[in-house]
Amino acid sequence: MHDTPHRRTRAVGIAALSVIAALGFSACSGTGSSEGSSDTETRTFSHARGETEVPVDPQRVVVLEPVQLDTAMALGVTPVGAAVLNEKTGVPAYLGEDASDIEMVGTVPEPSVEAVAALEPDLILGTESRHSALYDQLSDITATAFMETQTDPWQDNVDFVAEALGDTEGADTLMADYEARCDEIAEEYGTEGKTAQLIRPRDAVLTLYGPGSFAGGTLECAGFTTPDHDWEDISLDISPENVLDAEADLVLVTTTDVDDPSTMPKSVSDNADALSNPHLVDRAFWITGVGPLGGMTVLDDLESILAES
């Protein structure tokens, strides 16, 4: 089995904060309490902001990150609310029908505290690097736990969500299945020794994704090697004039419509000799489908591409 970042030690915060619940219910101590919380069994959970008493069996979860949404769904917990990357497209379709009733609570960069509060959650999951300014307001609603950053190895963030939901064994099973699927594809299609590069067209640049990214890491899990570059964290922006920097045995280009060949960047199609047979792939899960379900969806798509090649 491949040695993925999933086994790395998770970082936790060092400060301690207590939580108070809210929304119309008062406890004798004067702090707020969400409905039914006085009878809810809790446990201490360490996270980026310290230690928080979270429900042992949360029933109404709100998530503010794609990896938190994906992982919760993979573990069989359908959040009552989620921040989304785009309110027009909403909750990603790859998550299935069970996700169709999830309420949107704003965007990932700018979630709405009011929308979160209206759902009367018993657990809120967010991210210190993105949502730090909202922590006090969110923790006034109910138990709130933040992972350090969305750019950590995504497997570490899967672990965080699983721990917050009290199902680490479930996460271990999910990741073992993911890695086994990688191994199956690598063996079936002989990917060892071959290179693969994911390109995301963005305005006037092309973003190349490296091995530290979700998609790049999944390609490497499936046996491919990402071409060497001076990665700026998980990715690298290049100008269309330098598109040959993306040369690889397998070139994948993200789009919002895989059936529209006009979405292939001209810089790619004009260099067919070097970038032969590039494939359009769905941005909805190759870029934003971070998590066990997204990983499996990417691997299914990758297998379809390799089977047709």
N, C-alpha and C positions, 0 to 999 in steps of 0.2 A: 504494500500500500504506500502511496506517496506521502512524503513528509510535508504536510501543509502547515500553515501558521495556526491551525486550529488548536494545536497543543501548547501554544505559548501561554505563559502566565498572564492573567488578567491584571490590569492596573486598577487600583481602587483609590478613592480619595482619602484624605487624612483628617478633615474637619468633621465635627459631629453636630447634627441639627435634629431637633425633634419636629414631628409633623403635627399639624392641627387640621381637622377636617371642617367641612363647612356646609353652606347652602341650606340654611333654615333650621338647623338642628343644633341645640346647645347641650354641652355637658356640664356637670356640676362644677367642674374646675374653672369654667369660664371659657375654655377653648371650644372651637367648633367641632362637630362630629358628623360625618356623612351618615346617611340613613343605614341603620343596622350595624354601624361600626362598633357600638358598645358591646355587641355580642360576637364580634368577629375575632377569630384567633389571629394573632399577628406574630411576626418574627423579625429579628433585626437583620437588615440588609445593608451591606457596605457598598457605597457607590462614590461617584466623583465629588459629591457634596458632603460626604461623611457617612453617618449611619441613620437609617430611617426604619421605623416600624411599618412593615408592609403586610398586607393580608396573606395568610398562608394559602388561601384559595381565592384569589381575586375573581370577581364576577363581572365587574364593569371597568374594563381597561381602556385607557386612551393612550395612543402612541403618536410620537411626533417625528419619527424617522422611518424611511422605507425598510431598513433592516429589522426594525422592531415590529413593523406590521407583518412583513413576510415571515419572520420567525414565530411570532405569536400564532399566525394562521397555520404554519407547519406543525406547531405543537397542539393544534386543536382548540386554540383560544381565539375566538373572533372578537376583536376589539369593538367597543361601542362607538368609538370615534378614532379618526386618524387624520393627521396632517398629510397633505398630498403635494406632489411636486407641481402639479398643474390642476387647477380647479375645473378647467374645461374637460379634461380627460378623466379626472377623478381617480378613484381607486383602481389600480392596475387590473386589467381584465384577466391577466394570467393567473391571478389568485383564485379565480373561479367564482361560481354563483354565491357561495357562502359569504363572500366579501361584498356583495352588491348592496347590502343593507347598512353597511358601515357609514356613519355620518362623517362628513368632512368637517374639520375644525380649522380651516385655513390652510395655508401652505407650509411646507417644511421650514422655509426661512422665517416665515411670519405667521405662526399659529395664533388663533384667537383665544385668549384666556376666557372670554365670555362664552364662546361656543363650547369650550371644554367644560366649564362650570355647569352649563345647562344640561349636560349629559349625566351629572351626578356620579362621576367615576369613583371607584374605590382604589384605583392605582393609576398614576400617570408616569409614563416613561418618556424621557427627553434626552438631550445631549448638551453637555456643558459648553462645548465649543460653539454651539449655535444658539442655545436657549438660556444661557446663564442669567440674562437680565430678567427672565420671566420666572426664575425658580421660586422666589418668595411668594409671588402671586399664585403660582400653581400649587405650592405646598400649603397655602392657606385654603385651598379647595379640598385636598386630600393627600394621601401618601404619595410622594413624588420622588423618583429616583432617576439620576442622570448618568449615562455612560460618558466617558471622557470626550470622545470625538468620533464623528462618523468616518474619519479617515483611518482609524485603526484597522488592522487586518480584520476583514469582515467576520472571519470565524470567531475572533475574540468577542465581537459584538453579539454574535449568536449566543455565545456562552453567557454574556451579560443578561440578555433577555430571558434565557432559560432559567438562570438563577433567580431573576426577579419574579418569574412566574412559578418558581418552585418545581421545575422539571428538567434538571440537568441530565438525567438519564435519557429523557426524550431527545435532547439535543445531541447527546453522544450517538444515539441511534441514527438520527438524521444525517449527521456528518459522516458516519461510517458508511451509510448508504450512498451518499454523494461521492465519497472517495472510491467506493467499489464501482460505481458507475463510470467514473473517470478511468479506472483500470480496464474496464470492459472495452471502452472506446479505444483506448491506447493499444490494447492487444488486437482488437478486431481490425483496426485501420492502420496499424504500423506507424504511429505518429512519432515515435522516438527518433530524434535526429532531424526532425523537420521544424521549420519556423512558422510562426503564425503572428499576424499583427492585426489588431482591431483599430479602426480609424473612425473618429466621430467628426463629421463636418460641422463647424461652428463659426457662423459669420464669415470672417475673412481668413480663418485659420483651419487647420486640420489638427485635431487632438489625437495623439497616439497614446494608447493605454498600455502601461507596463505590467510587469509580473506582480506588483503590489496592489494592483487594482482588482476589483471583483472579476471582471471579464478576463483580464490578462492572467490572473491567478487560476481561473477555471480552465483556460486554454493550456496552461502549464500542468495543471492537475491531470489533464487528458493526454499528457505526453509531449506536447509541443514545447518549443523554446521560443521565448520572445527575443527578437533581435536586440543587441546591446545598444543602449542610448544613455545619455546623461539625464536620467529621469528626474523630473521636478516633483518629488513625492511619488504619486501613482501614475502620472501622465506627463506628456510633453506636447506643447503646441509648436507646430511648424507652419510655414507659409506654403500655399499650394505649389509655389515654384520649387520647393524642396520635397515634393511628394515622393521622390525616389528613396528618401530616407525610410519610407514605410515598406520597402520591398521585403517580401517574405514568400515562403512556399504557399501559404494560405493567407489571403488578404480579405478581411471582413470590414464592411462599411455600414455604419448604422444609419437607419432611416426611420421615418414614421410610417412609411408605406412600402413594404418589401415588393409589392406588385407593380410599383411605378419605377421603371428603369431610368426615368429622367431625374430621379433623386440621387443617382450616382454622380459624384462630383466630376466635372469635366477634367480636372487635373488628373484624376484616376483613370478615366476612360481614354484620355489622350496618351496614356503611357502604358498601353496594353502589352507592349513587348516585355517591360520589366514587371508590371503588375498584372500578370495574366490571370484571367478568369476571377476577378474579384466578386465577392458575394454580398448582396444587401442583407442585413439582419435587423431585426426589430429592436429599436432603441428602448422600447418599453420594458424589456427584460434584460437585454445585454448590458445596458447602462444602469437602469434604475431598479432592476429586479434583484437587489442585493438580499441574499438570504438563502436558506435551504431550498425553498420552492423555486426561486429564481434560478438558483444554480442548476437544479434538475432540468428546468425549462431550457436554459442555455445549452446544457449537454444534449438534450433531445434535438434541439435545432442544429447543433454542431454535427451530430450523427447523421441527420438528414442531408446536410451539405456534403459530408464526406461520402455518404452512400451514392450520391449523384455525381461525384467527381470522377 
